[in-house]
Amino acid sequence: MNLLIKNGRVIDPSQNIDDTLDVLVENGLVKKIGAGLTAPAGTETIDATGTYVVPGLIDMHVHLRDPGLEYKEDIVSGTKAAVAGGFTSICCMPNTKPVIDNKAIASYIINKAKAEGFCNVFPVGSITYGLSGDRMSEMGELKESGCVAVSDDGKPVHNSELMMRALQYAAGVGIMVISHAEELELVGEGVMNEGFVSTELGLKGIPRVAEDIATSRETLLAEYTGTSIHIAHVSTKGAVQIIREAKARGVKVTCETAPHYFSLTDNAVRGYNTNAKMNPPLRESGDIAAIKEGLRDGTIDAIATDHAPHHQDEKDVEFNVAMNGIIGLETSLPLSLSLVAEGVVTLNQLIEQMSLKPSSILNLNRGTLVIGSVADITLIDPKLEWVVQADKLASKSKNSPWLGKKMTGGAAATIVAGTVVYKR
């Protein structure tokens, strides 16, 4: 399919492009970028006036729940939510049933996504079999089957010796390790951030240091072994500083945060709101300030959603027993655009954090509009105003703390390999 996108503000950090230009797509690839382009007969034309035309957004941390937990989400509904949010590629975490710890499960996900999905799906395999934490998975096989990283996300790898060997083995086969950084002994029975709000609500708290200690261990292991590591869902000011100092020492560490960690504090839990319960938990205003500074100065490389769908019955219960996690694919873009409006990051930085950086960290060969690249493109309407309504969300699950809230900005169109898969 051939496509001509005209008169949009084309922003491509990989080429330092930020100008009003046209983009010509032929046979699923970027053919030309320039002003006043014309196209062969039969080419579909999109007038992109008033929108940003950017490399397709990439979410490197998504839970699709498929296989085994399809009542929460599946590959079809999850990818539909992704393209509605402007994402052309997503990376799905391994805590499915069964776990993505072998070639058969990875192949199932890749094949189903190609046959029925709306966007690119890259599976993340597990570090240990069954997320058990005691026996390393066959990372070479996982990579050969299409996995782009390994992680025991949802659980930390508690055994430091095993984690060190995993880093060394992963480096040998050329696959990234993504760490869920958390010290479980300090978490205990905690269900939210430890602080004034948890005390007031009578809920057991999770201290920030649980994340900080684990983040420190991971950076030290990466430094000792000379290998790369990626820290998932950073939420504390301590973790940001540990990663900043590690990078300054030359440690090969990258990290991500999620929109809820720069948009909400633990005040959102008041009223025992289970749609504000997640892991790591929402923190305090000082942590938000540190997360924003980390995004501004490049300490935090990427923004990912940690999209974690749960059925209403798993959230409509007492706070202590409610499942952790919120959906985020359809609200990530407007929440992230608010960082530009606040002057925290430039628009160029934001596109880099939501497209180029996730691609480069995981070697996805995406995140660019360079001539000859796959035409994964997102058209962003920065002035679009809409309200988050449960019945309008593409995700099967509706566990969002932003239900009923007004958003500014969103995807006007999402294009995967030259095909328009979503149009608002």
Secondary structure as the mmCIF struct_conf table of DSSP 4:
data_model
#
loop_
_struct_conf.conf_type_id
_struct_conf.id
_struct_conf.beg_label_comp_id
_struct_conf.beg_label_asym_id
_struct_conf.beg_label_seq_id
_struct_conf.end_label_comp_id
_struct_conf.end_label_asym_id
_struct_conf.end_label_seq_id
STRN STRN1 LEU A 3 ASP A 12
HELX_RH_3T_P HELX_RH_3T_P1 PRO A 13 GLN A 15
TURN_TY1_P TURN_TY1_P1 ASN A 16 ASN A 16
STRN STRN2 ILE A 17 GLU A 26
TURN_TY1_P TURN_TY1_P2 ASN A 27 GLY A 28
STRN STRN3 LEU A 29 GLY A 34
BEND BEND1 ALA A 35 GLY A 36
TURN_TY1_P TURN_TY1_P3 ALA A 41 GLY A 42
STRN STRN4 GLU A 44 ASP A 47
TURN_TY1_P TURN_TY1_P4 THR A 49 GLY A 50
BEND BEND2 THR A 51 THR A 51
STRN STRN5 TYR A 52 PRO A 55
HELX_LH_PP_P HELX_LH_PP_P1 GLY A 56 GLY A 56
STRN STRN6 LEU A 57 VAL A 62
TURN_TY1_P TURN_TY1_P5 ASP A 66 GLY A 68
TURN_TY1_P TURN_TY1_P6 GLU A 70 LYS A 72
HELX_RH_AL_P HELX_RH_AL_P1 ILE A 75 ALA A 84
TURN_TY1_P TURN_TY1_P7 GLY A 85 GLY A 86
STRN STRN7 PHE A 87 CYS A 92
BEND BEND3 PRO A 94 PRO A 94
BEND BEND4 THR A 96 PRO A 98
BEND BEND5 ILE A 100 ILE A 100
BEND BEND6 ASN A 102 ASN A 102
HELX_RH_AL_P HELX_RH_AL_P2 LYS A 103 GLU A 116
BEND BEND7 PHE A 118 CYS A 119
STRN STRN8 ASN A 120 GLY A 125
BEND BEND8 ILE A 127 ILE A 127
STRN STRN9 THR A 128 THR A 128
HELX_RH_3T_P HELX_RH_3T_P2 TYR A 129 LEU A 131
BEND BEND9 GLY A 133 ARG A 135
STRN STRN10 MET A 136 MET A 136
HELX_RH_AL_P HELX_RH_AL_P3 MET A 139 GLU A 144
TURN_TY1_P TURN_TY1_P8 SER A 145 GLY A 146
STRN STRN11 ALA A 149 SER A 151
TURN_TY1_P TURN_TY1_P9 ASP A 153 GLY A 154
BEND BEND10 LYS A 155 LYS A 155
HELX_RH_AL_P HELX_RH_AL_P4 SER A 160 VAL A 173
TURN_TY1_P TURN_TY1_P10 GLY A 174 GLY A 174
STRN STRN12 MET A 176 SER A 179
HELX_RH_AL_P HELX_RH_AL_P5 LEU A 184 VAL A 187
TURN_TY1_P TURN_TY1_P11 GLY A 188 GLU A 189
STRN STRN13 MET A 192 ASN A 193
BEND BEND11 GLU A 194 GLY A 195
HELX_RH_AL_P HELX_RH_AL_P6 PHE A 196 LEU A 201
TURN_TY1_P TURN_TY1_P12 GLY A 202 GLY A 202
STRN STRN14 GLY A 205 ILE A 206
TURN_TY1_P TURN_TY1_P13 ARG A 208 ARG A 208
HELX_RH_AL_P HELX_RH_AL_P7 VAL A 209 THR A 225
TURN_TY1_P TURN_TY1_P14 GLY A 226 GLY A 226
STRN STRN15 ILE A 229 ILE A 231
BEND BEND12 HIS A 233 HIS A 233
HELX_RH_AL_P HELX_RH_AL_P8 LYS A 237 ALA A 248
TURN_TY1_P TURN_TY1_P15 ARG A 249 GLY A 250
STRN STRN16 VAL A 253 THR A 257
HELX_RH_AL_P HELX_RH_AL_P9 PRO A 259 SER A 263
HELX_RH_3T_P HELX_RH_3T_P3 ASP A 266 VAL A 269
TURN_TY1_P TURN_TY1_P16 ARG A 270 TYR A 272
HELX_RH_3T_P HELX_RH_3T_P4 THR A 274 ALA A 276
BEND BEND13 ASN A 279 PRO A 280
HELX_LH_PP_P HELX_LH_PP_P2 PRO A 281 LEU A 282
HELX_RH_AL_P HELX_RH_AL_P10 SER A 285 ASP A 297
TURN_TY1_P TURN_TY1_P17 GLY A 298 GLY A 298
BEND BEND14 THR A 299 ILE A 300
STRN STRN17 ALA A 302 ILE A 303
STRN STRN18 HIS A 307 HIS A 307
HELX_RH_AL_P HELX_RH_AL_P11 GLN A 312 LYS A 315
BEND BEND15 ASP A 316 VAL A 317
HELX_RH_3T_P HELX_RH_3T_P5 PHE A 319 VAL A 321
BEND BEND16 ALA A 322 ALA A 322
HELX_LH_PP_P HELX_LH_PP_P3 MET A 323 ASN A 324
TURN_TY1_P TURN_TY1_P18 LEU A 329 THR A 331
HELX_RH_AL_P HELX_RH_AL_P12 SER A 332 ALA A 341
TURN_TY1_P TURN_TY1_P19 GLU A 342 GLY A 343
BEND BEND17 VAL A 344 VAL A 345
HELX_RH_AL_P HELX_RH_AL_P13 LEU A 347 ILE A 351
HELX_RH_PI_P HELX_RH_PI_P1 GLU A 352 LEU A 356
HELX_RH_AL_P HELX_RH_AL_P14 LYS A 357 LEU A 362
TURN_TY1_P TURN_TY1_P20 ASN A 363 ASN A 363
BEND BEND18 ASN A 365 ASN A 365
BEND BEND19 GLY A 367 GLY A 367
TURN_TY1_P TURN_TY1_P21 ILE A 371 GLY A 372
BEND BEND20 SER A 373 SER A 373
STRN STRN19 VAL A 374 VAL A 374
STRN STRN20 ILE A 377 VAL A 387
HELX_RH_3T_P HELX_RH_3T_P6 ALA A 390 LYS A 392
BEND BEND21 ALA A 394 LYS A 396
TURN_TY1_P TURN_TY1_P22 PRO A 401 GLY A 404
STRN STRN21 LYS A 406 VAL A 416
TURN_TY1_P TURN_TY1_P23 ALA A 417 GLY A 418
STRN STRN22 THR A 419 LYS A 423
#
